[in-house]
């Protein structure tokens, strides 16, 4: 099928990756840029099935990033927009606490309060009943904040409806193997369906939203310039005891932990800075992160997580472990020191019209859309 006249398969744009970013960008191109022919390609059987689902499900409001003011501030700006645009997917009916450890924390309680005031984030001391959940010898301060969770299954339903209504063609269980410059059209991609023959597709634009797979293309694709780190991570899913069921808790700022409601399953995620990352490596072409994940043993570390968390919050010892979400997490190497989560947005000069995009948090989507607003992107001329 590679010999097919490429004009018969031409698209205005191809979006690679059916996670939240890929779906939102495809919808944006239709609604805001007037694109008519958009193809979204997803390697899984459904949308939002990988990193968009297998994560902490937190809609950040800045608190998590006292060492990265820019990331914190952008979260403060973006959270209200996310709540406005996807209210059906946002869970707000729980109490969110941030606690500061007495030892090994990179911020003190006073510093954390001042940081929250600087970014305009709501914060107040927690009451005595909430304080009583914590071991006072290990926790310096406990604060009541405003932070939410999201339900990925509801976001996936939105994506399915939005793409269908926008006329975006979606191909599931299909991978893009190559991106190259073409003679008949600016860009040519080769797609490899799980069930079927390879195809050549021509288009004016390619939006590479494959998250951990950003660099896994042949052809003329140069790879991203920004250094990336891949991690195999574990999110333990827990059934919390009554005393913790309606809470989200994050202990800052160092080798500590978070527990957040996970609306898609009616459970909580439990993650730990020390034990959640299982394996890491520098990203490079030829090392497929998803194959590495599939071959990894995926043995849970939940016993170690619960044992350490139990020193700070004794009630966690009553929680019931259900299972774990294992996934590849991709971060920008340059932000390992400050824990910042800026977006990656790269234009590939060797392939005009080809962009690679990665966001570390779901609310970063607005940062991407702002950049796209400024880009000279047009559906004319395909």
N, C-alpha and C positions, 0 to 999 in steps of 0.2 A: 504493500500500500504506500510505501515511501515514494513511488513514482507518480503519485496522483498530482494533477495540476494544482499548485498551492492556492490559486485564486478561488477554487471551489471551497476552501476551508478557511478563508481569511476572516479574521476577527479584528475589531477595534483594539481590544485588549485581552490578554490572558492573565488571570490571577492564579498564582500557584499557591495552594494552601487554603483549606476550608476551615481554618480556625476563626476566632472572633475577628481578628484583624483582616483576614482575607475577605470575609463576608461583608464587613463594614466598608472596606475600600471598594469592593465591587458595587455595592449599593450606592456609594458616594459617586462613582463614575457615571452611573445612570442618572441620578437625581441632580447632581450639581454640575456635571460636565457634559451631559447630554449624549453619552455613549449609547449606541444601539446594539452593538454586537460584542458581548462580553462572555468569555468562557472562564469558569472557575473550575480548577482541577484539584481534586482531593484524593489522597492515597487511601484513606479509610472508607468505611461504608456509610458514615454519617458525618455531618458537620460538627465542629467543635468537639471532636472526640479525643484529642490528644492533650497538649499542654493547656488548652482552654478549659478542659475539664479537670485534669489531674493537677490541681494546685490548691492553694489555701482558700480560694474563693473570697478573698478580701478586697473590698473597694477601699483603697487607701485614702486617708485624709491628712497625710503628712507626718503623723506621729512617729512612724517607723524609721524616719530618716534624719535624726538629729545631726548626723555627720555629713549630710548632703542637702544643703539648704535649697538648691535648685530643684531636686527631686521632691522634697517636701512641699515647696511652694506650688509646684505644678500639680501635685495631688490635691492641694487645697482648692486650686482653681478648677480642676477637672471633676472632682466628686459631685458638686451640685449639678453639673451638666449630665453626668452619667445617671444620676437619680431622676433627672427630668426626662431623659431620653429612653431609659429602660426601667421604668418604675415597677413593671410586672416581674422583673428579675431581681430586685433589690430587697433584701431582708433587713429590716430595721428594728424588729421587735425583740431585741436582746440588749443586755447591759454590757458595755465594752469597757474594760479596765486595762490600763497600762501601769505596771509596777516596776520600780527601780530597785535593782539588787544593791545590797550594801557593799559587796565585794566583787571585783572583776568587771564592774560596769564602766563603760567609757564616758558615761554622764552621771552626774548626781541628780537627786530629786530637784534641787533648786535650779540646776542647769536645764533640766527637762522642762520645768515650768516656764522658764524664761524663753526657751526655744519655742514652745507652743504659743506664747504671747507674740513672739516675733513673726510667726507665720499666720497669726490670726486664728489659731485652732482653739476650739472650746476645751477647757480643762478645769476640773475642780476636784478637791480632795474627796476620796470615797468615804462613805459613812462607816461607822464602827463595825456593822454587821459584815460588810464586804471586806474590811480590813482583817476581820477575824478568820477569813479563809486562808490567810498567808502566815507563814512562820516569821514572826517579827524579828528574830535574830538574823534573818537572811534578807529581808526586804526593808528598804529604807522608807519608801513612800508608795502609796497606791492612789491612782487618779481615775476619775470617771471622765470618759471622753466620748466623742461622737465618731463612730466608725462602723461601716456596714459590711455585709456579706452579699454575694450574688449567687443565683441559682443558674448554673450553666445549662441545665436542661431547658429552662425557659428562654435563655438567650438563643439556644439552638432552634427552638420553635420560631422565634422571631426571625432568625436568619433564613430558615427554610421559606417562611411566608414572604419575607422581604425580597429575596432573590427571585422567587417565582413571580411575584407581582412586578418586579422590575424587568423581567424578561431575561435574566441572567441564566445561561445554560450551565448546568452543573454536571460534571462527570466524576463519579465516585470510583474508588478502587483503581485509580489511574495515577501513574507517576510521570513527571517530566524528567527525561534523562539528559536532554541536551538543549542549549540555547545558543543560537548562532546568528550572525548577520546573513541576510539573504539577498538574492538578486531580484526576485519579483516583489519583495516587500521588505521593510526595514528589518524585521526579525523573523526567525524561523525557530520553532521548537519541535522537538520529537517527543511524542507522548507514548507511553507504554501501558495500555490497559491490562489489568490482571486477566481478563477474559477477552482476548481479541488480539489483533495485529497492531504493530506500531503504526503511528500516523505522523505525517508532517503537517504542521499548522503554521500559518503565517499571520503576523499581527504587527501592529504599529507599536504597541506597548506591552511590556511584561512587568508584572508586579510580583516579585519573589517574596512571599509571606510564609515561608516554610519553617520559620523558627529555628529549630535545631538543624534543619537540612539546608540552610542557606548556601552552603558551599558545595553541595553534592551534585553539580551539573557538569557535563562534558561540553564539547563544542568550543565556542569562543568565549564562554563565560569566564571572567577573570577571577571570580571569588571576591569576597568583600575585603576591603583594606583594613578594617578594624579587627583587631585580634579578639577572638572569642574563646571562652572556656566552656566546656561541656561537663555537666555533672549528672550522674544517675542519682536521683533523689527518692526518698520514701516519705509519703504522707500517711501516717497511721490514722485510720478511721475508728473513732471511739464512740461508745454509747455512754454518755456522762451520767453520774448520779444526780439525784434531784437538786442537790446544792449547787451544781455547776451547769445544769442543763440550759439555763437561760443566760449564760455568760459567755463572753469572749475575753480571753486574758492573754496579754503579751508581757513578758518580763524582759526588761532592757538593761543595758545595751552591751551585749557581749555574748559569751557562750551559753545562751539561755534558750527560751522556748516560747511557743505560742500555741494556744488552742482557740480555734475559731469554729463557729457554726458552719456546717457544710450542707446548705439547703437541698442540694440535689439528692441527698440520701437521708436527710433528717438526722444526721449524726454530727460529730465534731471532728475536725482534723487536729492532730497533735504533731507538731514539728519541733525540732531541736537543732540549734545551730551546729552542735557537735555531731549529732547522730543522723540527721536527715540526709546529708550528702554521703553517698556510699562510695562513689568512684568518680574521678575527674581526669580530664585530659584537655590538651590544647586542640581546638578544632582545626581540621585540615581536610582537604579533598581526599577522598578515597577511604576515609574512616567513617563509615555510615553510622551515625549515632543511634539510629533505631535498631540496626542489626546488633550493635553492641548491647543495647538494652535487652533485646530478645534473648541474647546468649548469656546474660548476667543471671546469677543464681537467684536474686531477689529474696534473700532471707531477711526477715524482719528484724529490726533492732528495737522493737517496741518495748521489750523488757527493760532495756537500758534507759530508754526515754522516760518511761513511767517511774523508774527508780529514782532518777535525778529530779524529775518534776515533783515527785512526792515529797522531797525535802522542803520544797517551797510551798506547795499546796497539798497538804495531806489527803484531802478528799479525792484527789485524782487516783489514789490507790483503790478506790471503789469502782472506778470506770471499767467497762468491759471492752476489750479489743475485738473489733469485727473483722477488719482486713486492712490492706494497705494499697495505696496508689503509688506505683512506681512509674517514673517518667524521666525524660532527659530535660534538664534545665539548662538554658543557655544564657550566659551573662557576658558583658563586655569586660575583658580582662582589666582594663584601665580603672574600672570602678570597684575592684575588689577591696581597696583600702577604705573608701568612704561609704561603701555599700549603696552607692547611688544607682538609680535605675533609669537612665535616660534612654530615649529611643535610638535605634540605629536607622538612619535613612541615607542610603548611598545611591548616587547616580553612577552608572557604569559608562564611562566615556568611550570605552571600546565597543559598547553596544548601545548606541543612542536609543532612548526609549525604554531601557531596562533599568529597573529599580529594585534594590533589596531593602526590606523593611523588617525591623524587629522591635518589639516593645516588651519591656520587662514587667509591666503591670497593665491591667485591663483598662485603666483610666487614661493611659498614655495614648489611646486612640485619637484623642483630640489634638495632641501634639503632632501626630502624623497628618491629620486632616488639615491642620493649619499650614504645614509645609506644602501639602498638595495644592492648597489654595493658591500658593505663590508660584507654583510650577507652571511652565508654559505647556500645558497638556491640552491637546485638542483631538477630537475624534475625526476631524477632517483629514482627508488625504490618504486614507487607507485604500 
